[in-house]
Amino acid sequence: MELLDDTIVPEHAREVKHEAREFAEEYIEPNAEEYFRRGEYPHDILEAGQEAGLVAQDLGEDLGGRDLSLTEVLAIGEEFYKADAGIALTLQLASFGAEIVEEYGNDAQKEEYLRPVAQGDQITGLAVSEPDTGSDLAGMQTTAEKDGDEYVINGEKYWIGNGVEGDWLTLYARTDDDEDNRYGNHSMFIIPTEGEGYNAEHIPEKMGFRASKQAHIVFDDFRIPEENLVGTEGAGFWMLAEFFNHGRVVVAGHGLGLAAAAIEETWDFIHGREEFGRTINEFQAVQHGVADMRLEFESARALTWRAAEKVEQGEDPGLWAAMAKTKATETATDCAEQGMQFHGGRSVLTDRRIARVYRDVRVPVIYEGANEIQRNLIYRQS
Ligand SMILES: Cc1cc2nc3c(=O)[nH]c(=O)nc-3n(C[C@H](O)[C@H](O)[C@H](O)COP(=O)(O)OP(=O)(O)OC[C@H]3O[C@@H](n4cnc5c(N)ncnc54)[C@H](O)[C@@H]3O)c2cc1C
């Protein structure tokens, strides 16, 4: 069974999809179980991905990237996530947030910070979430206060991919406290991941996405030069909202990759496992279960590729991104749940691929906005 066929993928994105498939088969799949078990950061696979031109390549050609479109990044996401979610996140996260600097930053910032990421010499990340605030983007408390020609950062960030490993981060911080203008209180900054007042450590062990690493960062009078402000002060919330329209389509791809993994793995298992003198795929109850998985998968995939087109064309991007993210990530949880049941007792063996997928699917329904938040957006923007 081969679910991620390329006929739904626009022609211009097929070549990079094939590159991603080959890379995933050579580097991600054979190492997935081992990295999941050890819970280590896959430095060697990241380096191979950079060399293969499959990491951070949505950045423009003028900066040394490949200027990959949203649909091309989505195509890569499906393939990488089918092979392993933890390693895939590490690969796709290497430029997380850099698109904000590319869109709103000035030439000097792009040259200094984006070029090394596009060329595979540096990695970055996006610091938004906090220990006490996650879903409420306008409620984030970390402050950036102007002091002469510097900003002084205080507060905490949590869940930040590459907060330890990264060379720099795009930081979302509070620059105002206007109760009447909740959405104008935050700004974006480029910050280095070292220096006095920057303290980052890995968050505790996770049950899923184990080959990716997130950090808890504590800022204590951490100073950055004023030229590290990205774009206009007070525009951070809107920059983030627009960025997430793209990001959530890519997260839908995460869900599709995981769902494909669950279905393909289950398909193989049910054709090999015998009970009552026949392989279990011969029971109609099992056939119907797999039929439902397939139905949900194809529906989610059709919606996602339609959403990608809508977002690229700027037609109700917030609505389409939220619908695709919700549908595809929940299809992944449903398919993993059913796949576990058809694996019987073997489903809970930790070295089984289905057990890994079952744990990984818990994450995309949460990150880039929990699905309840997506439903709020879907209702409001409908
Ligand atoms: C593996 C992983 C990687 C991540 N990487 C990053 C990263 O690189 N950078 C970064 O900034 N963040 C990152 N995050 C954080 C992620 O974006 C947040 O976890 C997410 O936004 C949810 O925030 P929270 O966990 O604080 O949950 P909360 O906001 O506390 O929400 C908990 C639950 O409450 C419910 N809820 C909350 N608000 C509402 C509402 N308005 N309506 C209905 N229900 C609601 C939902 O069920 C929700 O799941 C990562 C998270 C994970 C798990």
Ligand as a Chemical Component Dictionary entry (heavy atoms), coordinates in Angstrom:
data_LIG
# 
_chem_comp.id                   LIG 
_chem_comp.type                 NON-POLYMER 
_chem_comp.pdbx_formal_charge   0 
_chem_comp.three_letter_code    LIG 
# 
loop_
_chem_comp_atom.comp_id 
_chem_comp_atom.atom_id 
_chem_comp_atom.alt_atom_id 
_chem_comp_atom.type_symbol 
_chem_comp_atom.charge 
_chem_comp_atom.model_Cartn_x 
_chem_comp_atom.model_Cartn_y 
_chem_comp_atom.model_Cartn_z 
_chem_comp_atom.pdbx_ordinal 
LIG C1  C1  C 0 6.433   19.017 20.837 1  
LIG C2  C2  C 0 6.016   20.472 20.915 2  
LIG C3  C3  C 0 6.767   21.423 20.250 3  
LIG C4  C4  C 0 6.419   22.777 20.367 4  
LIG N1  N1  N 0 7.240   23.717 19.759 5  
LIG C5  C5  C 0 7.019   25.043 19.989 6  
LIG C6  C6  C 0 7.937   26.032 19.494 7  
LIG O1  O1  O 0 8.929   25.718 18.816 8  
LIG N2  N2  N 0 7.690   27.341 19.797 9  
LIG C7  C7  C 0 6.628   27.729 20.552 10 
LIG O2  O2  O 0 6.464   28.929 20.793 11 
LIG N3  N3  N 0 5.740   26.816 21.037 12 
LIG C8  C8  C 0 5.910   25.482 20.778 13 
LIG N4  N4  N 0 5.041   24.546 21.292 14 
LIG C9  C9  C 0 3.935   24.978 22.166 15 
LIG C10 C10 C 0 2.548   24.824 21.550 16 
LIG O3  O3  O 0 2.363   25.748 20.526 17 
LIG C11 C11 C 0 1.538   24.977 22.699 18 
LIG O4  O4  O 0 1.643   23.795 23.497 19 
LIG C12 C12 C 0 0.114   25.157 22.204 20 
LIG O5  O5  O 0 -0.050  26.419 21.612 21 
LIG C13 C13 C 0 -0.919  25.020 23.353 22 
LIG O6  O6  O 0 -0.553  25.786 24.444 23 
LIG P1  P1  P 0 -0.520  25.111 25.927 24 
LIG O7  O7  O 0 0.233   23.840 25.834 25 
LIG O8  O8  O 0 -0.035  26.133 26.869 26 
LIG O9  O9  O 0 -2.018  24.744 26.233 27 
LIG P2  P2  P 0 -3.137  25.718 26.829 28 
LIG O10 O10 O 0 -3.205  26.995 26.087 29 
LIG O11 O11 O 0 -2.949  25.806 28.304 30 
LIG O12 O12 O 0 -4.455  24.919 26.512 31 
LIG C14 C14 C 0 -4.751  23.656 27.145 32 
LIG C15 C15 C 0 -6.053  23.170 26.563 33 
LIG O13 O13 O 0 -7.116  24.048 26.969 34 
LIG C16 C16 C 0 -8.091  24.120 25.962 35 
LIG N5  N5  N 0 -8.236  25.533 25.552 36 
LIG C17 C17 C 0 -7.375  26.558 25.741 37 
LIG N6  N6  N 0 -7.867  27.701 25.263 38 
LIG C18 C18 C 0 -9.085  27.423 24.759 39 
LIG C19 C19 C 0 -10.116 28.190 24.116 40 
LIG N7  N7  N 0 -9.973  29.508 23.878 41 
LIG N8  N8  N 0 -11.235 27.551 23.708 42 
LIG C20 C20 C 0 -11.380 26.196 23.927 43 
LIG N9  N9  N 0 -10.454 25.449 24.531 44 
LIG C21 C21 C 0 -9.325  26.036 24.944 45 
LIG C22 C22 C 0 -7.595  23.217 24.814 46 
LIG O14 O14 O 0 -8.131  21.935 24.973 47 
LIG C23 C23 C 0 -6.102  23.162 25.043 48 
LIG O15 O15 O 0 -5.487  22.003 24.492 49 
LIG C24 C24 C 0 5.320   23.178 21.155 50 
LIG C25 C25 C 0 4.557   22.196 21.792 51 
LIG C26 C26 C 0 4.890   20.856 21.696 52 
LIG C27 C27 C 0 4.052   19.846 22.431 53 
# 
loop_
_chem_comp_bond.comp_id 
_chem_comp_bond.atom_id_1 
_chem_comp_bond.atom_id_2 
_chem_comp_bond.value_order 
_chem_comp_bond.pdbx_ordinal 
LIG C1  C2  SING 1  
LIG C2  C3  SING 2  
LIG C2  C26 DOUB 3  
LIG C3  C4  DOUB 4  
LIG C4  N1  SING 5  
LIG C4  C24 SING 6  
LIG N1  C5  DOUB 7  
LIG C5  C6  SING 8  
LIG C5  C8  SING 9  
LIG C6  O1  DOUB 10 
LIG C6  N2  SING 11 
LIG N2  C7  SING 12 
LIG C7  O2  DOUB 13 
LIG C7  N3  SING 14 
LIG N3  C8  DOUB 15 
LIG C8  N4  SING 16 
LIG N4  C9  SING 17 
LIG N4  C24 SING 18 
LIG C9  C10 SING 19 
LIG C10 O3  SING 20 
LIG C10 C11 SING 21 
LIG C11 O4  SING 22 
LIG C11 C12 SING 23 
LIG C12 O5  SING 24 
LIG C12 C13 SING 25 
LIG C13 O6  SING 26 
LIG O6  P1  SING 27 
LIG P1  O7  DOUB 28 
LIG P1  O8  SING 29 
LIG P1  O9  SING 30 
LIG O9  P2  SING 31 
LIG P2  O10 DOUB 32 
LIG P2  O11 SING 33 
LIG P2  O12 SING 34 
LIG O12 C14 SING 35 
LIG C14 C15 SING 36 
LIG C15 O13 SING 37 
LIG C15 C23 SING 38 
LIG O13 C16 SING 39 
LIG C16 N5  SING 40 
LIG C16 C22 SING 41 
LIG N5  C17 SING 42 
LIG N5  C21 SING 43 
LIG C17 N6  DOUB 44 
LIG N6  C18 SING 45 
LIG C18 C19 SING 46 
LIG C18 C21 DOUB 47 
LIG C19 N7  SING 48 
LIG C19 N8  DOUB 49 
LIG N8  C20 SING 50 
LIG C20 N9  DOUB 51 
LIG N9  C21 SING 52 
LIG C22 O14 SING 53 
LIG C22 C23 SING 54 
LIG C23 O15 SING 55 
LIG C24 C25 DOUB 56 
LIG C25 C26 SING 57 
LIG C26 C27 SING 58 
# 
